[in-house]
Each structure stands twice: as C-alpha cells, then as structure tokens.
C-alpha cells in the first residue's frame, strides 16, 4: 500500500527528534513543533521560522549521514562539479565524485542517493513553510511581524521550488508543458501529481510577488533572514530562466540596491563571512553548529584538514584560468601553475576558505550583489539597443576586481559572450554551472589536456553532452515513486 508523502515525512521528522543527541539537535532544523503549538503568537512562529533557516545547512536531513549531505551548499557543489570549469584533483574519499562523473543522479532504485537527499531537503523546507503559512494569519502579535514572517516563508517556499524544478527537469524555456514536481501549498495533504513546469513557475511567481509586497519596507535583523532584496534577486533569477529580459534587468537592479561590489582586498579574503558587504543572503554558522567533515569547506578548503586535504582538492580549469588577466584579483584565488605542491596542486582553489586555518567556523553564501550586476548586464544586452548600458554596468563590477578592465566597444554577440565569460569567472564555485549550461542550451563541453579535465587528475568519464541530455536532471527518488499514490512508472524522468 502506498503511503501519503506528508505522513511519511512527519514520521521521519519525529524519529529524528527522539533519536538524536542534544548536541546534534542543535545543528538540525527546529521542525518538530506541531501546528497547535504554533497558533499562539508571532514570537513562537518566528522561532519555527529560524528552524527552517537552519535546515539550509543541516547535516543528514533525510536520515542519510554521508558526508556529502549538508544542505544547500552540497547541492551547489554537486551542480558545479557537473559543469565545465571545476576539476577534482584525485579520487580522495570519493564524496561527490559520482556527481563529477555524471553517474550519481541517474543511479537506479535504492542506490539513487543524491536525488533522494535533494528531494527530502527541499520538500522538508516546503513543509515547514506551509505549516507557518497555515497559522500565521491567525496568530496574535504585531501586524508587521505577521507580514514579515509570512513573506519570508513564501520566499523559502519559492526558493525550494526553484531548485526542485531545475534539478528534476530541464530549463524553463521550451519545456513549459513538461512534467514538473508535485506542488504542496498546505502542510498535510495527499500526494500530488507532477503537473507541469509552468504550474511550478506560476506558484513561484505568485509566492515571490506576494512576498515582495509583504516584505517591502521591512528591515531584517541580519542576512540570515530573507529580505525584500533577496526576494527580488530570486525574481531576477526566475525572469532570466523565463527569458523575460525586461523583468530580469529591473529586478536585478532593485535587488542590488543598497549593496556595493566588494573591494579587491575584500575579494582576496575569501567567501566565508556573512559580514561581507556584498553578501545578500547566507547562513551564519557558529562553532557549535559547524558540521565539520560534512561541510562545504571540508570539501573545498585544504586548510580545514577535511576532505579537500585528502585528495579531493577542487581546481579551476586551465582553460578558464588563462582567460583571467594577471591584473585581476580573482586570478590570485587559484594556485599559480608551476608553483603547486602535493597539498596545493596547480590551479587549486583558495576562493572558498575558512577565515582561520584549522577551524571549521565559516558561513555559507547563497546570494550576493555581483550576481545581480551580471544578470542585469546580460538582460540589458539581450533586450537589444542597450549594449552601451550593459557595457557600463559590466565595467562597474569588473573594475573592482581588475582596475584595468575595459569592455571596449564590444557589442552584440561579442558583448554577450564577454558577459557570460565574466559570469563563469565571478561565480566560480558558487553553484551556477549546471543551471547555466541548461538555460543557455550549450550542452556540456569540458576542456582536456594539461591543467584541464582528465589525467593526471580524476577522470570525469563524461566530457561532452548534448543540450538537454537526460543525465542533466535527477531521477525521481524510489521512495517517492513508491509512496506517492498518484505516480506511475510513466512519471519517472528518462
């Protein structure tokens, strides 16, 4: 007999709460509260909302305690490893290697780990958001608090569906009528069918529109909480995927308002502190909530003593590195070829490093202003007739990294290619590689030869793929196929 997904998740959550040690619970989302417990006051609901934010970096969210299961940054790392610009040095302990080799997402049945982890992770956040949304309008407390909590919950739900639809289906444009993912807008209902891609985008757009209204003129206590700028940043991302270039430019501009590009000195300090003036949204991770070996920095930064120091170093390709001028601070965040060691090989990344070597205390980044500059520049160029404005905007950003930078008189396709190149350089290692390959419909093309993919580094196995190859999307997890009564074998991704 098939089991309702909501009941299934509730059982898992209850088991997680009663079986874990106290110190482990402190790094887990506070999602064990009941609906009745949340009804009383906005202060209580705010506590539950904070628990939902903790889910973004929780370890072992679906009961799988592998050291590649640590929330959003695990998804980001897997996605970047499936792109063209990140190389795995050696096999190391094997974490994420099957993602790099395009094998993890299509594994059959019970061995299909990554899709199962990802499906649970995002639907768990959706469940928490839906519980909050089901009680917030009736809660006592200041109206402004109710609006703020509701807007943030809608933002978390939209964020979760944004990733689900892009991981379990091809890009939006041209695929609007293809199967989407089940849509849940209430905390406890029967399993839903997949619907369409358009259905999911319609909900995302509605949630973001409502959230923008609710969060307008609200001041967040910190960058952990979703602000109206972050909502507008999501809206810019969605508009870009939908190829709504006017909306993409408008929302990217609004999103970056109040934020300035970091200086060269700040850029060289790395990407691990939420206090960075360019960060718009992230997780503040304290020493007692760090997930140690099961963390993003364990897999990225040699200085942690984690998996990156045990053969799993992450490197930029020579092909991309060579396109960064020597006057650009971004080039200094990768090991200069010819100076490498066994610990820090040539092209090894230091962009993502902990503030204190040997410490695990480092924050997670989810959105920053530079992305918005790049979205706006691309969207302006694609509208036609705005190349000059796109060039100016691009130069405004890149000159903070490379004072001698100039876009010259680039126009048309040459300007677009330059914007996309700068996007690859600027956002390297931040989780955008695979989604950009899909939305740009370029297919996968990995450079080979010295300093690129392949020997003597770990063999990625897959070097080239056509646009919209089925291996670029995740299989529906076996547990969902078994437990969702609306699903048949025909609902599985190819």
Secondary structure as UniProt FT lines:
FT   HELIX           5..19
FT   HELIX           22..25
FT   TURN            26..27
FT   HELIX           35..38
FT   HELIX           42..54
FT   HELIX           55..57
FT   TURN            61..62
FT   TURN            67..68
FT   HELIX           72..81
FT   STRAND          86..88
FT   TURN            92..93
FT   TURN            95..96
FT   HELIX           97..100
FT   TURN            101..102
FT   HELIX           104..106
FT   HELIX           109..111
FT   HELIX           113..135
FT   HELIX           136..138
FT   HELIX           143..167
FT   TURN            173..174
FT   TURN            176..177
FT   HELIX           197..215
FT   TURN            216..217
FT   TURN            223..224
FT   HELIX           228..241
FT   TURN            242..243
FT   HELIX           245..256
FT   TURN            257..258
FT   HELIX           264..268
FT   TURN            274..275
FT   TURN            277..278
FT   STRAND          279..283
FT   HELIX           287..289
FT   TURN            292..293
FT   HELIX           296..300
FT   HELIX           302..304
FT   HELIX           307..310
FT   STRAND          314..316
FT   HELIX           318..321
FT   TURN            322..323
FT   TURN            326..327
FT   HELIX           329..333
FT   TURN            337..338
FT   TURN            346..347
FT   STRAND          348..349
FT   TURN            357..358
FT   STRAND          364..368
FT   HELIX           369..383
FT   HELIX           387..398
FT   TURN            399..401
FT   TURN            403..404
FT   TURN            408..409
FT   HELIX           412..426
FT   TURN            427..429
FT   HELIX           433..440
FT   STRAND          444..445
FT   TURN            450..451
FT   TURN            455..456
FT   STRAND          464..465
FT   TURN            467..468
FT   HELIX           470..472
FT   HELIX           478..483
FT   TURN            485..486
FT   HELIX           489..491
//
